[in-house]
Amino acid sequence: MTTSLLSLPLAERQELALWVHARLCAEYGAPFAFFSTKDPLSELISSLLSHRTRNQDSHRAYQELRARFPTWDAVRDASTAEVEDAIRACTWPEQKAPRLQQVLREVSHRCDGPCHLEFLADLPIPEARAWLEQLPGVGPKTSAAVLLFSTLRRPAMPVDSHHHRVAQRLGLIGPKVGEAAAHAQLAALLPPDWDAQQVYDHHEALMFHGQKCCYFHTPACGRCVVLARCPFGQARVR
């Protein structure tokens, strides 16, 4: 990627992030309605099922899990074979079933009782994310998703592959910054007083742009609403 934006001072990248935010939110129709109404523990399980799985398949696996077991404690205490059979619609159920139960046991142990995560509402966001990221298989994307997408509605920003790609092409992060490291760098570009709706709109707008215009292969730079300040796009349309 050839761009001088990668060496821009933080304040200039913050200004660029807000400029991009305004144009993409207008393009895709923000504010966006929150897609999930799950409690935080349910959102965590749903997120873990979705790893490397198509949304429709992870949704089927989640629905089957809820249909078969009345509570998450029941999933924790069931045989692994039963859980694996319930989530067979997702990829690698033989790996995800024991991982889900391991996570639920750890949550129960750390909460000293039934599985729940509502207490995360009372922790500062960095502490809440650190608590979640101590669980097996939980990284920055999942911890942010649990806090933002669930009924907690806390302003923690997840970065998916589309969001990450758009941010790199715009020069908001460097070309070698991975998705995990991108979370802290991209969050630092947003106003610290943004509420959950604003953070959600930012994430969704960049994700939609990656899905609808800034494709991995053959991005549609000619109709991009942020082309004027995208060094990647400018290099392609010359």
SVG drawing of the C-alpha trace seen along z (x, -y; Angstrom):
<svg xmlns="http://www.w3.org/2000/svg" viewBox="-37 -16 42 54">
<polyline fill="none" stroke="black" stroke-width="0.4" points="0.0,0.0 1.5,-3.3 0.2,-6.0 1.6,-8.9 -1.5,-8.7 0.2,-5.9 2.6,-8.4 -0.1,-11.0 -0.2,-12.2 -2.9,-10.8 -5.0,-14.0 -5.1,-13.9 -6.1,-10.3 -8.8,-11.1 -10.1,-13.8 -10.0,-11.4 -11.9,-8.7 -14.7,-11.2 -14.9,-12.4 -15.2,-8.8 -17.7,-8.1 -20.0,-10.9 -19.9,-10.0 -20.4,-6.2 -23.2,-6.7 -25.0,-9.0 -24.4,-6.5 -25.7,-3.5 -28.5,-5.1 -27.4,-5.4 -28.4,-5.2 -28.6,-1.5 -31.0,0.6 -29.1,3.0 -29.5,6.5 -29.3,8.4 -31.3,8.5 -29.4,11.3 -28.2,11.1 -24.4,10.9 -23.8,14.6 -26.0,15.6 -24.1,13.1 -20.9,14.7 -22.0,18.2 -23.4,16.9 -20.1,15.2 -18.1,18.3 -20.3,20.4 -19.9,17.9 -16.1,18.2 -15.2,19.3 -18.9,20.1 -21.5,18.5 -24.0,16.5 -27.0,18.7 -25.2,21.8 -24.1,20.4 -27.6,19.0 -29.1,22.5 -26.6,24.0 -27.4,21.4 -31.2,21.9 -30.8,25.6 -28.7,25.3 -31.4,23.0 -34.2,25.4 -32.5,28.5 -31.3,27.0 -33.3,24.8 -30.4,22.8 -26.7,22.2 -26.0,24.1 -27.7,27.1 -25.3,26.8 -22.4,26.7 -23.5,29.9 -24.6,31.9 -22.5,34.5 -20.1,33.0 -21.6,35.4 -25.1,33.9 -23.8,30.3 -21.8,31.3 -24.9,32.8 -26.9,29.7 -24.4,27.4 -23.5,29.6 -24.7,26.9 -21.6,24.8 -18.1,25.6 -15.9,27.7 -18.6,28.7 -16.3,31.3 -13.9,28.4 -16.6,25.8 -18.7,28.1 -15.9,28.7 -14.8,25.1 -18.3,23.8 -18.5,26.0 -15.1,25.0 -16.1,21.3 -19.4,21.9 -17.5,23.7 -15.0,20.9 -17.8,18.3 -19.6,20.3 -16.5,20.7 -15.5,17.1 -19.0,15.9 -19.3,18.5 -22.8,19.6 -25.1,19.8 -23.6,18.6 -24.3,14.9 -22.4,11.8 -24.7,9.0 -22.2,7.7 -20.1,6.5 -22.4,3.5 -20.8,2.2 -17.1,2.6 -15.1,0.0 -15.0,1.1 -11.3,2.0 -11.8,4.1 -14.9,5.8 -13.0,6.6 -10.0,7.9 -12.3,10.2 -13.8,11.6 -10.5,12.1 -9.3,14.3 -11.9,16.9 -10.7,19.6 -11.0,18.5 -12.1,15.0 -10.2,12.2 -10.7,8.5 -13.4,8.9 -15.5,11.2 -15.1,9.2 -16.2,6.0 -19.1,7.8 -20.4,9.1 -20.3,5.6 -21.7,3.7 -24.1,6.1 -25.7,7.6 -28.3,5.9 -25.4,4.3 -25.1,1.8 -21.7,0.6 -19.4,-1.4 -16.8,1.1 -16.0,1.4 -15.4,4.8 -13.4,4.9 -14.4,7.6 -12.5,8.4 -14.5,5.9 -14.0,3.0 -10.3,3.9 -9.8,3.9 -11.5,0.6 -9.5,-1.0 -6.2,0.3 -7.0,-1.0 -7.9,-4.4 -4.6,-4.6 -6.3,-4.7 -4.1,-1.8 -0.9,-0.4 -0.8,2.4 0.7,4.9 -1.6,4.3 -3.7,7.4 -7.3,7.5 -6.5,8.0 -4.1,5.1 -6.5,2.9 -9.1,2.8 -7.1,0.5 -5.7,-1.6 -9.1,-2.2 -10.8,-2.8 -8.2,-5.5 -9.4,-7.4 -13.0,-7.8 -14.2,-10.4 -14.0,-8.9 -17.5,-10.2 -19.3,-8.4 -22.2,-6.3 -23.0,-2.7 -25.2,-3.8 -22.4,-6.0 -19.8,-3.2 -22.2,-0.7 -23.0,-3.0 -19.2,-3.4 -18.6,0.3 -21.7,1.1 -20.9,-1.7 -17.4,-0.5 -18.5,3.1 -21.3,2.3 -18.8,0.4 -16.5,3.5 -19.4,5.7 -21.0,3.4 -18.2,1.5 -14.7,2.0 -14.5,5.7 -11.5,7.8 -11.2,8.5 -11.9,5.8 -13.2,3.1 -15.6,0.6 -13.4,-2.4 -15.1,-4.4 -18.3,-4.7 -16.8,-5.0 -18.0,-7.9 -14.7,-8.2 -12.5,-7.9 -11.3,-11.5 -9.3,-10.6 -8.5,-7.0 -4.9,-6.5 -5.6,-2.9 -8.5,-3.9 -6.7,-6.9 -3.8,-4.7 -6.3,-2.3 -8.3,-4.9 -5.4,-7.0"/>
</svg>
